Amino acid sequence: MSDYSDKVEKHRILLVNDDGIHSEGLELLAEIAREFTDDVWIVAPDEEKSGASHAISLSVPLRVRQLGEKKFAVKGTPADCVLLAVWELMVDAPPTVVISGINHGENLGDDMAYSGTTGAAMESAILGIRSIALSQVRTLGQVPCLDAAKRYGAGIVRKLLECPWEKGIVVNVNFPDLPPDDVNGIRLTRLGSRLPGTFRPMAGKDGRNIPYYWVKVSYDPGEIVPGTDLAAIKAGSISITALQIDMTAPNFTAALGKLFPSDEPATP
């Protein structure tokens, strides 16, 4: 769908997020995007959808409210917002790039399985659109400080808008939770992995003694592996990771080939 244009001023930019249409990170992202073009559209959930991953709404309708010129709030998931923008709101001239964020909190390692921020970017990559996800690391329970993203975001986005692109790619960027002057450069990384148990249901009882559960978030990276996004953030660096839609595991597929030879008939 996208022509993968590398001319910044020719881009038509769609902004989405999972923190909701009124988030401070989305407002900052709009400021950054408008440094490159006036053709900036915002289509975002009408409420917070953190943890929505790549979910789409199949059993309920999508409701849309127009809040301004090229700005829409959607009763739906981040991926819904991409679908609605591409196939309806911007159908006459679809976006050439989708930027998701700026997320209030990190999207590192195993977060890819849960993140609505990267889920929206993945959906746009499936549709053949240049896709970028931006996140600002923060301490859990605290208001995010977007100063690092504000200082370095535009420069990184410009380079990602200008460079050649491949189909099915998402570039995931995380800014460390540091004052801008303390940021320790930029690192190209691969995804890290935390210890199991980041998200756990915690039991409680309401005023009627009926049990309920909150999902508790508790990050424990264990031993941090050099070269990963987790290592970059720990070192105070901006992490940039190229992700792809194709999730095939070639090494294990080759190992399975010994159990399931392609030239043999199926057996019970």
C-alpha positions as CSV (number, residue, x, y, z in Angstrom):
1,M,0.0,0.0,0.0
2,S,2.8,2.4,0.9
3,D,5.3,3.6,-1.7
4,Y,8.0,3.7,1.1
5,S,8.9,7.3,0.0
6,D,12.1,8.6,1.5
7,K,11.2,12.3,0.9
8,V,10.2,13.6,4.3
9,E,8.0,16.4,3.0
10,K,6.0,13.9,0.9
11,H,5.0,11.7,3.8
12,R,1.4,11.6,5.0
13,I,1.7,10.7,8.6
14,L,-0.8,8.8,10.8
15,L,-0.4,8.9,14.5
16,V,-1.8,6.3,16.9
17,N,-1.2,5.2,20.4
18,D,-2.5,3.0,23.3
19,D,-2.6,5.6,26.0
20,G,-5.6,7.4,24.6
21,I,-6.4,10.4,22.5
22,H,-5.6,12.9,25.2
23,S,-2.2,11.6,26.3
24,E,0.7,13.9,26.7
25,G,2.9,11.6,24.7
26,L,0.6,11.7,21.7
27,E,0.5,15.5,21.8
28,L,4.4,15.6,21.8
29,L,4.4,13.1,18.9
30,A,2.1,15.4,16.9
31,E,4.5,18.3,17.5
32,I,7.4,16.2,16.2
33,A,5.5,15.0,13.2
34,R,4.4,18.5,12.2
35,E,8.1,19.5,12.0
36,F,8.2,17.4,8.8
37,T,4.7,17.9,7.2
38,D,1.4,19.5,7.7
39,D,-0.3,16.3,6.6
40,V,-0.6,14.7,10.0
41,W,-3.6,12.7,11.1
42,I,-4.4,11.5,14.6
43,V,-6.6,8.5,15.1
44,A,-6.4,7.1,18.6
45,P,-8.5,5.2,21.2
46,D,-10.9,7.3,23.2
47,E,-9.6,5.8,26.4
48,E,-6.4,4.0,27.6
49,K,-5.8,0.7,25.9
50,S,-2.4,-0.3,27.4
51,G,-1.8,-4.0,27.0
52,A,-4.2,-4.3,24.1
53,S,-1.5,-5.9,22.0
54,H,-2.5,-6.5,18.4
55,A,-6.2,-7.1,19.2
56,I,-8.9,-6.0,16.9
57,S,-12.6,-5.7,17.7
58,L,-14.7,-8.3,15.9
59,S,-17.8,-8.6,18.2
60,V,-18.6,-4.9,18.8
61,P,-18.9,-1.9,16.4
62,L,-16.2,0.8,16.3
63,R,-17.6,4.2,17.3
64,V,-15.8,7.4,16.0
65,R,-15.8,11.0,17.2
66,Q,-14.2,13.7,15.2
67,L,-12.4,16.1,17.6
68,G,-10.8,18.4,15.0
69,E,-9.4,18.5,11.5
70,K,-7.7,15.2,10.9
71,K,-8.2,14.2,14.6
72,F,-10.5,11.3,15.6
73,A,-11.2,9.4,18.8
74,V,-12.2,5.7,18.4
75,K,-14.0,3.3,20.7
76,G,-11.6,0.5,19.9
77,T,-8.1,-0.8,20.1
78,P,-4.9,0.7,18.7
79,A,-5.0,-1.8,15.9
80,D,-8.6,-0.9,15.2
81,C,-7.5,2.8,14.9
82,V,-5.0,1.8,12.1
83,L,-7.6,-0.2,10.2
84,L,-10.2,2.5,10.5
85,A,-7.8,5.2,9.4
86,V,-6.4,3.3,6.4
87,W,-9.6,1.8,5.1
88,E,-12.1,4.6,5.9
89,L,-10.9,7.9,7.2
90,M,-7.9,8.2,4.9
91,V,-9.0,5.8,2.2
92,D,-8.6,8.4,-0.6
93,A,-5.0,9.0,0.3
94,P,-3.7,6.5,2.8
95,P,-0.8,7.2,5.1
96,T,2.8,6.6,3.9
97,V,4.0,6.2,7.5
98,V,2.4,5.3,10.8
99,I,4.0,6.4,14.1
100,S,2.7,4.9,17.3
101,G,3.3,6.5,20.7
102,I,4.9,8.2,22.4
103,N,4.0,5.5,24.9
104,H,4.0,6.3,28.6
105,G,6.3,3.5,29.6
106,E,8.8,1.2,28.1
107,N,8.2,-1.4,25.4
108,L,11.2,-3.7,25.6
109,G,11.8,-7.4,25.2
110,D,8.7,-9.5,26.1
111,D,6.6,-6.4,26.1
112,M,6.1,-6.9,22.3
113,A,3.6,-9.7,23.2
114,Y,1.4,-7.2,25.1
115,S,2.0,-3.7,23.8
116,G,-0.8,-1.9,22.1
117,T,1.8,0.6,20.9
118,T,3.7,-1.9,18.9
119,G,0.5,-3.8,18.1
120,A,-0.7,-0.8,16.1
121,A,2.6,-0.4,14.4
122,M,2.6,-4.1,13.5
123,E,-0.9,-3.7,12.0
124,S,0.3,-0.9,9.7
125,A,3.4,-2.9,8.7
126,I,1.1,-5.8,7.7
127,L,-0.7,-3.3,5.5
128,G,2.6,-2.4,3.8
129,I,3.1,0.9,5.6
130,R,6.4,2.3,7.0
131,S,5.9,1.7,10.8
132,I,7.6,3.3,13.8
133,A,6.8,2.8,17.5
134,L,8.1,5.3,20.2
135,S,8.1,4.8,23.9
136,Q,9.4,6.7,26.9
137,V,10.7,4.6,29.8
138,R,9.3,5.6,33.2
139,T,9.3,4.4,36.7
140,L,6.1,2.4,37.4
141,G,3.4,4.5,39.1
142,Q,5.0,7.8,38.3
143,V,4.1,10.4,35.7
144,P,6.4,10.0,32.7
145,C,9.0,12.6,32.0
146,L,9.1,13.0,28.2
147,D,12.2,15.3,28.1
148,A,14.4,12.7,26.5
149,A,11.9,11.9,23.8
150,K,11.3,15.6,23.2
151,R,15.0,16.3,22.8
152,Y,15.9,13.3,20.5
153,G,12.6,12.2,19.0
154,A,12.6,14.5,16.0
155,G,16.1,13.6,14.9
156,I,15.5,9.9,15.1
157,V,12.1,10.1,13.3
158,R,13.6,12.2,10.5
159,K,16.3,9.6,9.8
160,L,13.6,6.9,9.9
161,L,11.5,8.8,7.4
162,E,14.4,9.4,5.1
163,C,16.0,5.9,5.0
164,P,15.0,3.1,2.6
165,W,12.5,0.7,4.1
166,E,11.6,-2.9,3.9
167,K,8.1,-4.4,3.8
168,G,6.9,-5.9,7.1
169,I,9.3,-4.0,9.3
170,V,8.6,-2.0,12.5
171,V,11.3,0.1,14.1
172,N,10.8,0.2,17.9
173,V,12.4,3.1,19.7
174,N,12.7,3.4,23.5
175,F,14.0,6.6,25.3
176,P,15.6,6.1,28.7
177,D,14.2,7.8,31.8
178,L,16.9,10.3,32.1
179,P,17.5,14.1,31.7
180,P,18.4,14.7,28.0
181,D,22.0,15.7,28.8
182,D,22.5,12.3,30.6
183,V,21.4,10.2,27.6
184,N,24.3,7.9,26.6
185,G,23.9,7.8,22.8
186,I,21.9,5.5,20.6
187,R,22.3,1.7,20.4
188,L,20.9,-0.6,17.7
189,T,19.6,-3.6,19.7
190,R,17.8,-6.9,19.6
191,L,14.9,-7.8,21.9
192,G,15.8,-8.9,25.4
193,S,13.9,-11.2,27.8
194,R,12.9,-10.8,31.4
195,L,12.3,-13.5,33.9
196,P,8.8,-15.1,33.8
197,G,6.2,-13.5,35.9
198,T,6.1,-9.9,34.8
199,F,2.3,-9.9,34.9
200,R,0.6,-11.8,37.7
201,P,-3.0,-11.8,38.9
202,M,-3.3,-10.6,42.5
203,A,-6.4,-11.6,44.5
204,G,-8.6,-9.3,46.5
205,K,-12.2,-9.0,47.7
206,D,-14.6,-6.2,47.2
207,G,-17.1,-4.6,49.7
208,R,-19.5,-7.5,49.2
209,N,-16.7,-10.1,49.8
210,I,-16.7,-11.1,46.2
211,P,-13.2,-12.1,44.9
212,Y,-11.5,-10.1,42.1
213,Y,-8.1,-9.9,40.6
214,W,-5.8,-7.1,39.5
215,V,-2.9,-7.9,37.2
216,K,0.2,-6.8,39.0
217,V,3.2,-5.5,36.9
218,S,6.6,-6.4,38.3
219,Y,9.6,-6.1,36.0
220,D,12.5,-8.5,36.9
221,P,15.0,-8.6,34.0
222,G,17.2,-11.1,35.7
223,E,20.6,-11.2,34.0
224,I,20.7,-8.6,31.3
225,V,22.3,-9.8,28.1
226,P,24.6,-7.4,26.2
227,G,23.3,-6.1,22.9
228,T,19.7,-6.2,23.9
229,D,17.2,-3.3,24.3
230,L,17.1,-4.0,28.1
231,A,20.9,-3.6,28.2
232,A,20.8,-0.3,26.2
233,I,18.2,1.2,28.5
234,K,20.1,0.1,31.6
235,A,23.2,1.9,30.2
236,G,21.2,5.1,29.7
237,S,21.1,4.8,25.9
238,I,18.3,5.2,23.4
239,S,17.4,1.7,22.1
240,I,16.4,1.2,18.4
241,T,15.2,-2.3,17.5
242,A,14.1,-3.4,14.0
243,L,11.2,-5.9,14.3
244,Q,9.5,-8.0,11.6
245,I,6.1,-9.5,11.0
246,D,7.5,-12.8,10.0
247,M,7.8,-14.7,13.3
248,T,9.1,-18.0,11.8
249,A,11.8,-19.7,13.8
250,P,14.1,-21.1,11.1
251,N,16.5,-22.9,13.4
252,F,13.7,-24.8,15.2
253,T,11.9,-25.4,11.9
254,A,15.0,-27.1,10.6
255,A,15.2,-29.3,13.8
256,L,11.5,-30.2,13.3
257,G,12.4,-31.3,9.8
258,K,14.1,-34.4,11.3
259,L,10.8,-35.4,12.9
260,F,8.5,-34.4,10.1
261,P,10.3,-35.0,6.8
262,S,8.6,-33.2,3.9
263,D,9.0,-36.2,1.6
264,E,7.2,-38.7,3.8
265,P,3.4,-39.3,3.9
266,A,1.5,-38.3,7.0
267,T,1.1,-41.0,9.7
268,P,-1.3,-41.1,12.7
